[in-house]
């Protein structure tokens, strides 16, 4: 079996925070969510042990329940130092055999990839112990006071991260040796090195950083926003169309804004095709159903305001712990001419979507009159949303 110990019992001293840094928000989710999800989703991980401060047990349990991280089998109290926390995690495992693999990973390394976990485990199976790391890129100088003493040759120098994987029997023996010799180390494979055993280096992405400072947090957010390593960056596409109403008194509603002096669209609701298209875009991105599934029962109760329908999908988005990052809207219609109302529509959407106006794009086309919309019979809207 392959066991994963997630060490999350530290403090946020260098963050300047009073709370455990692993619970700091990273794109609307706690940092440790990404760490736990990586191991939850890794097909060869059988069991996860979370090591935390006792005051944080409830938070870990809530994350486990909310995101269905069923591989978390136990939550163990951390120790005074990281080495103690890893030991507590190791000794909590009761069913391991000597050749089983124990992977130790920092809760504050949230950008680990599944293939890196797998490669580290496979290396430990073959060599006894392995650690992920990436080659040092910067020039390193040793100083004496404020002056350079000498430049260190960076050839063969690695910046070691986690995960670090060790065979259970070897790991247990390494801790016994450390206790006997009163050794204090800062990472797990150092215990194996202290016994004169070799540790295999497994190259990993330089994105696999340990988040220690506010700058690290910003870098991690940038990586996730780029979509490089995030499980929660999504894009949705939605469409809606309506013909113009024969009722000249019907109002034209677009993005929650009533366009003055224009005939509205035929619909059971207010016909707000922008909100309808956006609803479907968001719903498709988060795996929910089309607008009609939620709006029809509300229509039966006499609710025709599309902003009320939109509250439903925004609530579901909140349940997913996601938010709207960017919106792109394109309307195909011969009439009316909407350029002069763009700012008003965007301002209305900004309030409804709870995002900045700069994150909303709105364009128009007549499509050269090739469709019914371009010939002035109605309006069609396409919407693309990005979520994180």
C-alpha positions as CSV (number, residue, x, y, z in Angstrom):
1,X,0.0,0.0,0.0
2,X,1.0,3.6,-0.4
3,X,0.3,6.0,2.5
4,X,0.5,9.8,2.3
5,X,1.2,11.9,5.4
6,X,0.3,15.5,4.8
7,X,2.1,17.6,7.3
8,X,0.0,20.7,8.1
9,X,0.8,21.5,11.7
10,X,3.0,24.6,11.2
11,X,2.4,28.3,11.9
12,X,2.4,31.3,9.5
13,X,5.2,33.2,11.3
14,X,6.9,34.4,8.0
15,X,3.4,35.1,6.6
16,X,2.8,37.6,9.4
17,X,-0.5,35.8,10.2
18,X,-1.9,34.4,13.4
19,X,-3.5,31.4,11.7
20,X,-2.1,28.3,10.2
21,X,-1.0,29.3,6.7
22,X,-2.4,26.1,5.1
23,X,-5.9,27.5,5.6
24,X,-5.1,30.9,3.9
25,X,-7.2,31.4,0.8
26,X,-5.8,30.5,-2.5
27,X,-8.2,31.5,-5.3
28,X,-11.2,31.2,-2.9
29,X,-10.2,27.8,-1.4
30,X,-7.9,27.0,1.5
31,X,-4.4,26.3,0.4
32,X,-4.5,22.8,1.8
33,X,-7.5,21.9,-0.4
34,X,-5.2,21.8,-3.5
35,X,-2.6,19.6,-1.6
36,X,-5.2,17.2,-0.3
37,X,-7.0,17.0,-3.7
38,X,-3.7,16.1,-5.5
39,X,-3.3,13.0,-3.2
40,X,-7.0,12.2,-3.2
41,X,-7.0,12.1,-7.0
42,X,-3.7,10.2,-7.3
43,X,-4.7,6.7,-8.3
44,X,-1.9,4.9,-6.5
45,X,-2.5,6.6,-3.1
46,X,-4.4,4.3,-0.8
47,X,-4.7,6.3,2.4
48,X,-4.1,9.8,3.6
49,X,-3.0,10.8,7.1
50,X,-3.4,14.5,7.9
51,X,-1.1,15.9,10.6
52,X,-2.4,19.1,12.1
53,X,-2.6,21.1,15.3
54,X,-5.5,19.9,17.5
55,X,-7.2,23.3,17.1
56,X,-7.3,22.7,13.3
57,X,-8.8,19.2,13.4
58,X,-12.3,20.6,12.8
59,X,-11.2,22.6,9.8
60,X,-9.5,19.5,8.3
61,X,-12.7,17.4,8.9
62,X,-14.9,20.1,7.3
63,X,-12.6,20.1,4.2
64,X,-12.7,16.3,4.1
65,X,-16.5,16.4,4.2
66,X,-17.1,19.3,1.9
67,X,-14.8,18.0,-0.9
68,X,-15.4,14.3,-0.4
69,X,-11.8,13.5,0.4
70,X,-12.6,9.9,1.5
71,X,-8.9,8.8,1.4
72,X,-8.3,10.8,4.6
73,X,-8.5,8.0,7.2
74,X,-7.1,9.8,10.2
75,X,-6.2,13.2,11.5
76,X,-3.2,13.2,13.8
77,X,-1.8,15.8,16.2
78,X,1.4,17.4,15.1
79,X,4.6,17.8,17.2
80,X,6.8,20.6,18.3
81,X,8.9,20.4,15.1
82,X,8.2,19.1,11.6
83,X,10.3,16.0,12.3
84,X,8.0,15.2,15.3
85,X,4.9,15.7,13.2
86,X,6.2,13.3,10.5
87,X,6.9,10.8,13.2
88,X,3.4,11.1,14.7
89,X,2.0,10.5,11.2
90,X,4.2,7.5,10.7
91,X,3.4,5.8,14.0
92,X,-0.3,6.3,13.4
93,X,-0.1,3.8,10.6
94,X,-1.0,0.4,12.0
95,X,-1.4,-1.8,9.0
96,X,1.8,-1.1,7.0
97,X,4.3,-3.7,5.8
98,X,8.0,-3.0,5.5
99,X,7.9,-2.6,1.8
100,X,4.9,-0.3,1.7
101,X,5.6,3.3,0.8
102,X,5.1,6.2,3.0
103,X,5.0,9.6,1.2
104,X,5.4,12.7,3.3
105,X,4.3,16.0,1.8
106,X,4.0,19.6,3.1
107,X,0.5,21.0,3.3
108,X,2.0,24.2,2.1
109,X,3.2,22.7,-1.2
110,X,-0.2,22.9,-3.0
111,X,1.0,22.8,-6.6
112,X,2.3,19.2,-6.7
113,X,1.3,17.2,-9.7
114,X,0.0,13.6,-9.8
115,X,2.8,12.4,-12.1
116,X,5.4,13.7,-9.6
117,X,3.7,11.9,-6.7
118,X,3.7,8.7,-8.8
119,X,7.3,9.0,-9.9
120,X,8.5,9.6,-6.4
121,X,6.7,6.5,-5.1
122,X,8.0,4.4,-7.9
123,X,11.6,5.6,-7.2
124,X,11.2,4.7,-3.5
125,X,10.0,1.2,-4.4
126,X,13.1,0.7,-6.5
127,X,15.7,2.5,-4.3
128,X,14.2,2.7,-0.8
129,X,13.9,6.5,-0.5
130,X,13.3,9.3,-3.0
131,X,12.7,13.1,-2.9
132,X,11.3,15.5,-5.4
133,X,13.4,18.5,-6.3
134,X,14.5,20.8,-9.1
135,X,18.0,21.9,-10.2
136,X,19.2,25.1,-8.6
137,X,19.2,27.9,-11.3
138,X,20.6,30.8,-9.3
139,X,24.2,31.6,-8.5
140,X,24.9,30.9,-4.8
141,X,27.5,32.8,-2.9
142,X,28.7,32.1,0.6
143,X,29.3,35.3,2.6
144,X,31.3,36.4,5.6
145,X,29.5,39.3,7.2
146,X,28.3,41.5,4.3
147,X,31.0,40.4,1.9
148,X,31.3,37.4,-0.5
149,X,33.5,34.7,0.8
150,X,33.2,32.4,-2.2
151,X,30.9,31.3,-5.0
152,X,29.5,27.8,-4.7
153,X,29.5,25.6,-7.8
154,X,25.8,24.8,-8.4
155,X,26.5,21.8,-10.6
156,X,24.5,18.9,-9.2
157,X,22.8,21.1,-6.6
158,X,19.0,20.6,-6.2
159,X,16.4,22.5,-4.3
160,X,14.6,19.8,-2.5
161,X,10.8,19.9,-2.0
162,X,8.2,17.4,-1.1
163,X,6.8,14.7,-1.6
164,X,9.5,12.5,-0.2
165,X,8.8,8.8,-0.2
166,X,10.4,6.1,1.9
167,X,9.7,2.4,2.5
168,X,7.9,2.0,5.7
169,X,10.5,-0.4,7.3
170,X,13.3,1.9,6.3
171,X,11.5,5.0,7.6
172,X,10.8,3.3,10.9
173,X,14.5,2.3,11.2
174,X,15.6,5.8,10.3
175,X,13.6,7.3,13.1
176,X,15.0,4.9,15.6
177,X,18.5,5.8,14.5
178,X,17.7,9.5,14.8
179,X,16.3,9.1,18.3
180,X,19.3,7.1,19.4
181,X,21.7,9.7,18.0
182,X,19.5,12.7,18.9
183,X,19.5,13.9,15.3
184,X,17.4,16.9,14.3
185,X,16.7,17.3,10.5
186,X,14.5,19.5,8.4
187,X,13.3,17.0,5.9
188,X,12.5,13.3,5.9
189,X,15.1,11.8,3.6
190,X,17.8,13.3,5.7
191,X,17.0,10.6,8.3
192,X,17.8,8.0,5.6
193,X,21.0,9.8,4.6
194,X,22.1,9.8,8.3
195,X,22.1,6.0,8.1
196,X,24.4,6.1,5.1
197,X,21.7,5.1,2.7
198,X,21.2,6.6,-0.8
199,X,18.2,8.8,-1.7
200,X,17.0,9.0,-5.3
201,X,16.3,12.5,-6.7
202,X,13.0,12.8,-8.7
203,X,12.9,15.9,-10.8
204,X,9.8,18.0,-10.4
205,X,8.4,21.2,-11.8
206,X,9.8,24.4,-10.3
207,X,6.1,25.3,-9.8
208,X,6.1,22.9,-6.9
209,X,7.1,25.6,-4.4
210,X,6.6,25.7,-0.6
211,X,4.5,28.7,0.2
212,X,6.3,30.5,3.1
213,X,5.8,34.2,2.4
214,X,3.1,36.5,1.0
215,X,5.2,36.7,-2.3
216,X,5.0,32.9,-2.6
217,X,1.2,33.1,-2.2
218,X,1.0,35.6,-5.0
219,X,3.2,33.4,-7.2
220,X,1.0,30.3,-6.5
221,X,-2.1,32.3,-7.3
222,X,-0.6,33.4,-10.6
223,X,0.2,29.8,-11.5
224,X,-3.3,28.7,-10.7
225,X,-4.8,31.6,-12.6
226,X,-2.8,30.6,-15.7
227,X,-4.6,27.2,-15.5
228,X,-1.2,25.5,-15.3
229,X,-1.9,23.3,-12.3
230,X,-5.3,24.1,-11.1
231,X,-8.2,21.6,-10.8
232,X,-10.7,24.3,-10.4
233,X,-10.1,26.6,-13.4
234,X,-13.1,26.2,-15.7
235,X,-14.6,27.7,-18.8
236,X,-18.3,27.7,-19.6
237,X,-20.2,28.5,-22.8
238,X,-23.9,29.5,-23.1
239,X,-26.3,30.7,-25.7
240,X,-29.8,32.1,-25.8
241,X,-32.1,33.7,-28.5
242,X,-35.5,35.3,-28.6
243,X,-37.6,36.9,-31.3
244,X,-39.0,40.4,-30.9
245,X,-42.4,40.7,-29.2
246,X,-45.5,42.0,-31.1
247,X,-46.4,43.7,-27.9
248,X,-44.8,47.2,-28.3
249,X,-45.2,47.9,-24.6
250,X,-43.0,45.0,-23.6
251,X,-39.6,46.3,-22.3
252,X,-36.2,45.2,-23.6
253,X,-34.1,43.9,-20.7
254,X,-30.4,43.1,-21.3
255,X,-28.1,42.1,-18.4
256,X,-30.6,43.4,-15.9
257,X,-30.8,46.8,-17.6
258,X,-34.0,48.1,-19.2
259,X,-33.0,49.6,-22.6
260,X,-35.2,52.7,-23.0
261,X,-37.6,53.1,-25.9
262,X,-37.0,49.7,-27.4
263,X,-39.4,46.8,-27.9
264,X,-38.7,43.7,-25.8
265,X,-38.3,40.1,-26.6
266,X,-40.9,37.4,-26.7
267,X,-40.6,35.1,-23.6
268,X,-42.4,33.7,-20.6
269,X,-39.9,35.6,-18.5
270,X,-38.6,39.1,-19.0
271,X,-36.6,37.7,-22.0
272,X,-33.2,38.9,-20.7
273,X,-31.1,36.8,-23.1
274,X,-27.8,38.0,-21.7
275,X,-28.6,36.6,-18.2
276,X,-30.0,33.5,-19.8
277,X,-26.9,32.8,-21.8
278,X,-24.7,33.6,-18.8
279,X,-26.7,31.3,-16.6
280,X,-26.2,28.4,-19.1
281,X,-22.5,29.2,-19.4
282,X,-21.9,29.1,-15.7
283,X,-24.2,26.0,-15.2
284,X,-22.4,24.1,-17.9
285,X,-19.0,24.9,-16.4
286,X,-19.9,23.6,-13.0
287,X,-21.9,20.6,-14.1
288,X,-25.4,21.8,-13.5
289,X,-28.6,21.8,-15.7
290,X,-30.0,24.3,-18.2
291,X,-31.8,27.4,-17.2
292,X,-35.3,26.0,-17.8
293,X,-34.8,23.3,-15.2
294,X,-34.6,26.0,-12.5
295,X,-36.7,28.8,-14.0
296,X,-39.8,26.8,-15.0
297,X,-40.9,26.1,-11.4
298,X,-40.3,29.8,-10.6
299,X,-42.3,30.9,-13.6
300,X,-45.2,28.8,-12.3
301,X,-45.1,30.9,-9.2
302,X,-45.2,34.1,-11.3
303,X,-41.5,35.0,-11.0
304,X,-40.5,36.5,-14.4
305,X,-37.4,38.5,-13.4
306,X,-34.3,36.8,-14.8
307,X,-32.2,38.3,-12.0
308,X,-34.1,36.0,-9.6
309,X,-33.2,33.0,-11.7
310,X,-29.6,34.1,-11.7
311,X,-29.5,34.1,-8.0
312,X,-30.0,30.3,-8.2
313,X,-26.8,29.7,-10.3
314,X,-24.8,32.2,-8.3
315,X,-25.7,30.2,-5.1
316,X,-24.6,27.0,-6.8
317,X,-21.4,28.7,-7.8
318,X,-20.8,29.7,-4.2
319,X,-21.5,26.1,-3.1
320,X,-18.6,25.0,-5.4
321,X,-16.4,27.6,-3.7
322,X,-15.8,29.2,-7.1
323,X,-16.2,32.7,-8.5
324,X,-16.5,34.4,-11.9
325,X,-13.2,35.6,-13.2
326,X,-14.1,37.0,-16.6
327,X,-17.1,37.3,-18.9
328,X,-17.2,37.7,-22.7
329,X,-20.6,38.4,-24.3
330,X,-21.4,38.7,-28.0
331,X,-24.9,39.7,-29.3
332,X,-26.0,39.1,-32.9
333,X,-28.8,41.4,-34.0
334,X,-29.6,44.0,-36.6
335,X,-31.4,46.2,-34.1
336,X,-31.4,48.0,-31.8
337,X,-28.1,49.9,-31.9
338,X,-26.8,49.2,-28.4
339,X,-23.4,50.9,-28.4
340,X,-24.6,53.9,-26.4
341,X,-26.0,51.6,-23.7
342,X,-23.0,49.4,-23.3
343,X,-21.7,51.1,-20.2
344,X,-25.1,50.8,-18.5
345,X,-25.5,47.1,-19.3
346,X,-21.9,46.4,-18.1
347,X,-22.6,48.4,-14.9
348,X,-25.7,46.3,-14.3
349,X,-23.9,43.0,-14.9
350,X,-21.1,44.1,-12.7
351,X,-23.5,44.3,-9.7
352,X,-25.3,41.0,-10.6
353,X,-22.1,39.0,-11.2
354,X,-20.1,40.7,-8.3
355,X,-17.1,41.3,-10.6
356,X,-15.3,44.4,-11.8
357,X,-16.6,46.2,-14.9
358,X,-13.1,45.6,-16.5
359,X,-13.8,41.9,-16.3
360,X,-16.8,42.1,-18.6
361,X,-16.6,42.3,-22.4
362,X,-19.7,43.1,-24.5
363,X,-19.7,43.2,-28.4
364,X,-22.2,43.3,-31.1
365,X,-22.5,42.0,-34.7
366,X,-25.2,42.0,-37.4
367,X,-23.7,39.0,-39.0
368,X,-24.1,40.7,-42.4
369,X,-27.8,39.9,-42.3
370,X,-27.2,36.2,-42.9
371,X,-29.5,35.0,-40.1
372,X,-33.0,35.9,-38.7
373,X,-31.2,37.9,-36.0
374,X,-29.2,39.8,-38.5
375,X,-32.4,40.5,-40.5
376,X,-34.0,42.1,-37.4
377,X,-36.4,39.4,-36.4
378,X,-34.9,38.8,-33.0
379,X,-31.6,38.7,-30.9
380,X,-29.1,36.0,-30.2
381,X,-26.5,36.1,-27.4
382,X,-23.3,34.0,-26.9
383,X,-21.6,34.0,-23.5
384,X,-18.2,32.6,-22.3
385,X,-17.3,32.7,-18.6
386,X,-14.1,31.7,-16.9
387,X,-14.3,30.5,-13.3
388,X,-11.8,29.9,-10.6
